[in-house]
């Protein structure tokens, strides 16, 4: 069970707007005029939301989760993640920025607030005792997340990093990052108003609704990355479940396919690098670029089985290439619903296989996503035929 509040700096003029059952309840932050002011007065108020939430005295609380007003949380995955930790211990869980320049400017040891972070009940008890005095010592800091991190540092509690929290400190098209998600459940997305819509030819809101539709069918599998090869046609197929599928007109190795296509820029300087994860440049030759397919349908088949369908995106380049894959108009992906307990095990990327490669179908490809066998390796099949592509970190 999750409960939450929108924290406001003053009571809204029309409280009737907040009275419906579909509205998130609100709380009004305490007066913070007694604290030293730095360059950002709101950050004082926001820094204290965790302890003000603690002081509400709600029963059976295990975790306090903080996010911005433009943070999207994937709550089922968040609950699954936090269930792996003892809430009576002192835990501070979150993620860094994707842009190295942001980590250098702020901290590598800090959970960035836009991506969200979680503080255990045991840690909230101790933070409640020290925060008000502590944030005055860090009055000169800009962000609330920096102040909270500094106070947790004084308590000696380090950040427990998790790759599913996404600050999304990127500019431009987020496609490459979402199509090569790390092997971790998706916990949050942020800054969606600062990037292009997640799906082409859709608004930002409609794109998010489309992604959430797939997430609600199989929360643990959303954006999970898998890739396989068609050795007869020398194709590499990369699946980001519930989002996109790519067909590459050559055999690429796992190291290449696991790196994110550089469709985006850094947050502050709008450069191609550096990022805190592996990236690779998009080929200058349109005929070497992947053919993209985007989610357009999700079906539940019963018995825990799902079928997602991805339709080819017709872009401006690559259509004149001598590429047999251009005949493929749609890709379907079947999978068994991922149980939450899967994320309690050691992480491993799932495998996939092309089911209908022998039946002559050229316009539709069906891919099966499944657990890998103990010693199964994508490299073992392609070791003699893989085209070693360049990638950029």
N, C-alpha and C positions, 0 to 999 in steps of 0.2 A: 504494500500500500504506500502510495506517495501523497504528500500534502505539500502545498506551497503557497507563497504569497508574492504579489507584486508590491515592492517597497517604494513608496512615494515620498517626496520631500514635503508635501502638504496635502491636506484632505481635498479630494476632487470637488468641484463645484456642484456637480450633479451625481449624487451617490446612487440614484436609481439605475444609472448605467452599469453599476457594479453589482446589482442585486439579483440578477438572473442566475440560474443554476449553472449556466454555461460559462460564466465569467470567473476568472481567477480572483479569489478574495485578495484584498489589499491591506497593507499596514502602512502607517505613517511613521517615518523615522523620527527619532528623538532630536531635539535641538542640539546642534553641535557648536554653538557659538563660543563655548568655553575652550575649545581646542585651538591650537595654533593653526593659522591658515598659511598654506603654501600657494602654489600656482593653480591649484585645482581644488576649490572648496567642496564640490560634490564628492570628491574622492574620500573625504573624511566620513561623510554620511554612509557612503557605500562600504567603506572599510568595516563599519560597525554592524552591518546587517547580520553577519553570522552570530555575533554575541546578542544582538537584539532578538534574533530568532530563538536563540537558546533561552533567553530570559522570559519568553512567552510561557515556558513551563509545559509545553505539550507532552502528552504521555507517549511512551513507546517509541521515542525518536532514536534512531540509530545513526543517521548521517545527516549532515547539513550540506546541501549542494548549492553552489553559487554560480550564476551566469548573468550575462548582460541582457538588455531588452531585445537584442537581435540574435540571441543564442537559441539554436534549435537543439533540444535534447531528445535522444532516442531512449525513452525512459525504461523500456524493458531491458535493453542491453546495459543501461546504467545500473539497474537493480541487480542484474546477473553479475556484473563486475564487482560491485560492492559486497555481494554475498560471499566473496572469496576472502574477505578480510574480517578480523575481529573488531567490531565497532567499539569495544571497550578499551582497545589499545589506541595509541595516538598516531593516526594516519592522516596524511595530507596527499591527496591523489589528484593528478591532473597532467597537463602536457605543456610542452614548450611551444615557441613559435616555429613556423615553417621557414621563415626568413632568418638567416644567420645574423643579419644586421640588427634585427630586433632583439635577439638573444644577447648580442654583445652590448647593446644599449641598455637593456634592462637586467636580465639575468638568465643564465642557463639553469639555475636551480629554482626558478619560479614557475608556478603554474599560471599561465596567462588567463586572465579573467574572462575574456571573450569565449575561449574554448570551454570554460567552466572548470570548476574544481570541487572536490568533495573533502569535507573535514569530518572525521569520526566523532561520535558523541564524547568519547574519552578525551579527545583533543579539545573539543569545544569547552569542556569543563575547565581545562587549564587556561585556554585562551581567554575565557571570560574573566579570569582573575587578573590578567596582565595587559589586555589589549588597550584600554583607555590610556594608561600611562605610556605604553609603548608607542602608539601612533603619534603622540606628541614629540617623541624623540626623532621621528622620521617625517616631520612636518614638511620638509623640503621636497619630498618625493611626489611625483606627479600622479601615479595611478594607485587605485585602491589595492590592486593585486600586489604591487610592490610593497606597500605598507604591511599587508597581511603576511607576505612572505618574510619580510624582515622580522616581524614579531615571532613568527614560527621558528625562524633561525635562532632567535634569542632563546627559545625553548629547546633548541637542539633537535627539532623535528625536520628531517629532510623530505624533499619531494619524492613521492613514489610515482614514477612516470608511467603513463599508459598511452599507447599509440592511437587509441580511438578518440581522444579529445582533439578537436581540430580548431585551433585559433583562426586558421584560414587567413594568415597574413600573406596573401598573394593578390596580384592584380591580373585582370584579363580573364582568360578562359580557364576554369578549374578542371577541365576534362581530364588532363593527364594525371592529376593527383587522384581523382575519383576512380579512374579506370585502372589504377594500380595501388589500391588500398593496402596498407600493411596487414599482416596476419593478426588481426585483433578485431573485436566487435566495434562497430561504429557507435560512438557515444554522443558526439556533438558536432555541429557545424556552426560557423560564425561568419560574419562579414558577407552574407549572401547578397547584400545590396551593393557590394563593392566589386563583385565579379559578374561575368555574363551569366544569363540563365543556365541552369544545369543541363537543360535539354534544348536543342535548337528549335527554333520556330515556336517557342513557348515563352510565356512570361515567367518572371521569377517565381511568382506565387503558384502558377500552374505546374511549373517544374518541380517545386517542392512537394506539391500534392501528389504528383506522379511517383516521386521517390518514396513518399510516405505510404502510398498504396501498396507498393511492393514490400516495404518494411513491415507493415501490419500483417502480411501473409506469412513472412518468415523473418522475424526480427534479427536473429543471430546470423543470418546469411547475407543480409543486405550489404552490398559492395564487396563481398568476399571474392577474391581474385583467384582464378584458376586458368591454366593454359595447357593446350595439347597440340598435337601435330597431325597433319594429314600427309603421310609419307608418299602416297600415290600422286598427289598434286603439288607436293612441296609447299604446303601452307602451314602457317602457325596461326592458331586461334586462341585469342585471349578473351576471357569472360570476366566481367565485373557484374556479379549477380544483381539483378534488379535495376541495372543502369545501362550497361553498354556491352557490346561484343565487337571485337576487331578481327579482321582477317588480314594477315600479312602474306604477301606473295612469295615468301621464302621461308626457310627453316631457321628460326632464331633460337638461341639458347636461353636457358632459364634466367641467367644473369641479366641479359638484355630485356627480356619480357617483364622482369620484375621491377625495372626502373621506370619512373614516370616520364611520359612524353612531356617535353617542355612547351606546354601550351600557355604558360602563365609567366608572370614577372614577379620580382621581389616587391615587398610591400612599400618600402620607403623610397627606394632609388629606381624602381622599375627596370631592373637589370635581369639578365638571364641566370644570374648566380650571385652568391652561393645560397644553397638551401640546406636544410638539416636532414635531407634524405637523398637517395640516388635519383638523378634525372638523366635524360638523354635527349639530344637534339632531334628535331623533326628533319627527316631527310630532305635535301634540296631537290631531289628527283621525285616528282609526284607519283611516279610508278612504283616507287619503293615504299610509299606511305601506306598505312593500313586503311582498309575499307571499314567504315564505321557503321555500326548498327545500334539503334537506340530503343530502349524499352517502349513498347506500346500496348502490352497486355500482360496481365497476371491471372492465372487460373489455379484454383485448388482442385485437385483431382480426387481427393479422398484418400484415406489411409496414410495421411501425412505426406502425400506426393504433391508437387507443384509443377506447373509448366509456365515458363515465361517466354514471351515472344518479342523479338527485336527486329525492327524494320530498318532497311538500309537508308542511310542519310546520303542524299545526293548533293555533294558539294560542288565547288567550282572547278576543281582540278582533278586530274587522274582518270577522267572518263574516256580519254583517248588512248589509254594504255592497252597493250595486248595482254590482258589479265583475265583468265577464265573465271576468277572469283567475282568479277563484276556481274556475272549472270546470277549470282546468289542474291535474291531480293529479301530473304527473311531467314533468321536463325531462331530456332526454338531450343530452349534449355530446360531439361527436366532435372529434378532434384528431390531428395527427401528432406522434409523440414528439419532444420538443425535444432537439436535439443539444447537447452541452456547449459546442461552439464558438459557439453562438448568444450565449452570455454573454461572449464575447471581442469582440463587436461593440458598437457604440454602442447603448445600451439604448433600446428602443421597445416600448410596450405593443402586444400583438397585437390584431387585430380579430376580430369575430365577426359572424355573420349567421344569421338565422332561416331554416332550410332548408324547413320544411313549412308556411309561412304560407298557401299557396294551396290545400292539399289538403283542407280542411274538418275536419281533426283539431282537436278542441277540448280534449281531456283530456291530450294529450301534445304537447309542443313539442320540436322537435329543433333544436339550435344547433350551428353549425360554428365552431370556434376556429381561426384561421389567421393567417399573416403578413399584415400590411397591405401594400397596394400602395403604391408610392413616395409618391404624393400623396393617398392616401386619408385622409379626415377624417370623423369621426362628426358634426361640426358642420355639414358641408356639406349633409347630408341633412335636418337638422332646423332650420336657421337661421331659417326662416319660421314654424315651428310649435312651437318649444321653449318650454315653460313655464319661466320663470326662477325657480327655487326658491331660497329663502334657505338659506344654509349658515353654519356658525359655525366659525371657526378654532380 
